[in-house]
Amino acid sequence: MLPRAIKEVCYDVAEKFVPYSEISICGETFRVPFRLRKWWFQEHEADTMAFVRMRCKPGMTFIDIGAHFGIYTITAARRVAPFGKVISFEPCARTREIFRAFTSLNGVTGVELREEAVSNTTGVATLFNSGIAGDPANTLVPFEDHPNQALTPTLRLDDLEVTRCDLIKMDAEGAEISIFEGATNFLGRHRPEILLSVHPRQIRCSGRSLKELWDAVSGLGFTTYEHESEVSCDQFLNREDWFDVVLIRKAPSRQ
């Protein structure tokens, strides 16, 4: 195999002639930088893509926590236009560079790209990363696969000033509980639907538990669904590998 540095030089030359490739993910078409065309496959994270495609409507506000390269940001921006809003959080500087290239290639403008990691405090924290450009699993949680460290600003959703929030995609690699702890007022005020990626291994590495996450979510009034079926506490806790759930907060009953 070619050393990474030589590969990057080859890609630099190739992209002068073929700057992008066109790919399709779950029926959604994207232009992606030529060197990154093999990152995805046809059914890549199909549940997440379905959530964004089906629920985003014109005029909505969509928040993408853990935006990575921006695939879901782009999908949402296409659907909430022309009067909606997309706010994307991506704390890794190298990944934000690729994010900007993605949105530019796909003609998406007006996205608010934020550098903070969403957490339970507004301040500064350590971001752990693998050193691989574009790694989607960079995290606030000390993790064996991510030995490199860098400081990143953090933000509570309770400190985010928006007039509305309809949908959130949350993929925070083990920081899920902290995000909910810093968002009680925000979520109570806006009542968004949430696509939540749950990472049991990273949560345990953080010293927290799935039971704490379940308690945080249910305590905020959310009902948890997986593949359109309601999830019980026992089903939620009996998981070892990464999984997605949809959180829907029921409207208060009228007396």
N, C-alpha and C positions, 0 to 999 in steps of 0.2 A: 504494500500500500504506500501511496505517496505521503510524505510528511505533510502535516496540516498547512504549514506556511507555503509550501509549493502548491498545494491545492488552491489556497486562497489567491495566489498569483494567477493560476490558470483560470479561475473563475473571474477575476478582474478583467482578464483579456477577453474571455468568452462573452461576458456581459456587455462589452462594447458593441458586440454584434447581435446578441440575443439578450436584451436587458431583462426580459421576464418570460415566465411560462404561464400558461393558462391551465388552471386545475378546477375540478368540480368536487365539492364536498356536500353530500346529501342534497344534491340538486342546486346548490349555490355555487356560482362561478366566481373565481378570483384570479387576478393577476398577481403572481408572486415572484420575487427575485429568482432568477434562474438557479442560483446556487442552493436555494432552499426548497426546490420543487418536490423533493422526496420526503419532506417532513410529514406530509399528510397522505391519507388514503381516502377512498371514496366514502366510506362510512365513518370517518374520523369523528369521535365523540358525538355520535348521532343524537343522543338525548339532549345534549346541550344545544346543538344546532336546531333541533326541532323546537325547543323552548323559545329560543330567540326568534326564529322565523314565524312561529305561530302566534306568539303573544305580543310582539312589538307592532304597534299601530301608529299611524300619523299623529303627531302632536305629543306623543309620550316622552317621558324622560327615562333613559336607561342608564344604569350604572354598571360598569364592568370592572370588578375587583379581581386583579390578577389578569390583566388584559393580554399579556404576552405579546405576540406579534400583531394582534388586532383582528383576527378572523371574525370574532363575534361582535366586536365594535363595528366593523364594516357592515356586517349583516344587519345589525340593529340600525345603524345610521341610514341605510337604504330604506328602511321601513318607517322610521319616525319622521323622515323629511316630509315637507320642508320646514315645519315649525317645531319639531321636536328637538330633543337635546340628548347627547351622549357624553357621559363623563367616564373616562377610563383611567384606572390606577395601575401603574406599572413602575415599581420602585427600582428596577435594575436599569442602570443607564445604558448599557450596551443593547439591551432588549428594546428600550425606547427608541434607539436609533433605527432598529429594524422596523418597529411599529410605524415610525414616520414614513419609511420607505414604502411599507405596505399600503398605508392609507393614501399616499400620493399616487402610487401605481393604480389604485382602484378609484381614483377621482373623488375621494371622500374628504370633505373639508368641514371645518367648524367643530370638530371633536375637541373636547376639553381634556387634554392629556395631563394627568397629575403624576408627580414623582413620589408621592408619599406611599408608604405601606399602611393600609388601613388596620387600626388596632384599637386598644382600649385606652390609649393615651395620645395626646397631641404633643409631640416632642421629637425625640431622636431614639433610634434603636439600632441593633446590629442586624444586618441582613446577611444570611449565610448562603454562599453560592459555590457551585462546582468549578467555576472558572471557564466553563464551556459557553461560548457565545450563544445566546438564545435558549439556554436551558430553561424549560418551563417550570422547574421545581425549586427555584430559589425561594428561600423561606426565612421567616423570623425565628424559626425553631432550630436549635442546634441539632444537626443531623449528620450521620456518619458519611454520607455521600457528598456533603457540602462543607469542605474544610476551610474555604476562603471566607473572609469576613470584610464587611464594609459598613460604614454608618449610613443610615437612611432616615430621612424625616418620616414621622408617623402622624396619622390623623384619625381622630374619632369621627365617625359619621355624625355624631351629635354636634360636631363643630363645623360640619359642611353646610353652607348656606345655599339652599335650593328652594324654589317655590313648589316643586312637585317631584315625586319619584314614583314611578309606576312599576318598574322591574329592576331586579338586581341579579347579575350573574356573579357568584362568589366562588373563587377558586384560590384559596389562600394557603394551601400546603401546610395545614396543621394549626394555623392561627385563627380558626373559625370561632372558637369560644371567645377570644379576646375581641373580635370584631363585634359580636353580639353584645358583649359587655359595654362597649363604647357606643352603642347605637340604640339604646332603649327609647330615648325620646324621639329620635329620628324615625324609627320604625313605627312607633305609636302614632306619630303625626301623619306619615305618608302612607302607611299600610301597603307597601309594595309586595308583589309576588317575588319569590326568590328561588333561583336555581342554585342549590348548594352542593358543592363537591366536598365530600367528607373524606378525610385522610386519617384513618385510624392509627397507622404506625407513627406518623408525625405528631398526632395529638398525644399519644403516649410518651413520645420523646420529649414533649414540652412539659411533662409532669401533670397533664390533665387527662380527662377520660371522656369516653363517649357518653357516659351518664351525665356528666356536666354539660356537654353540648345539648343532649336531649332536654335537660332541665332548663337550659337557657332558652331554647327554641320554644318549648311548650309553655314556659313561663311568660313569654311574650305573646302568647295567644295563637301561635301558628299550629296548623295541622300539617302533618308530614305525609307526602305522597311519593310513591315510586311506581312508575309505569301506570299512572292513573288510579292506583289502589292505595288506600290509606295504610300507613305503616304504623305498627304498634311499637311500644317501647321495647319489648323483648326482641322484635325483629330488628330494630335499629341497633341495639346493643350487641347482637350476635353477629357482628361483621368484623372481618379481619382486613379485607382489601378495600381500596378506594371505591366509592360509589357515589352516585348522584341522587338527590331527592329534590322535590319541589315543595316549597313552603308557602302555604296560603293562610292568611290571617282572616278568620271569620269576622264578618261585620257584627258589631254589638247588637244584641237583641233589643227590640223596642218594647217597652213596657206599656 
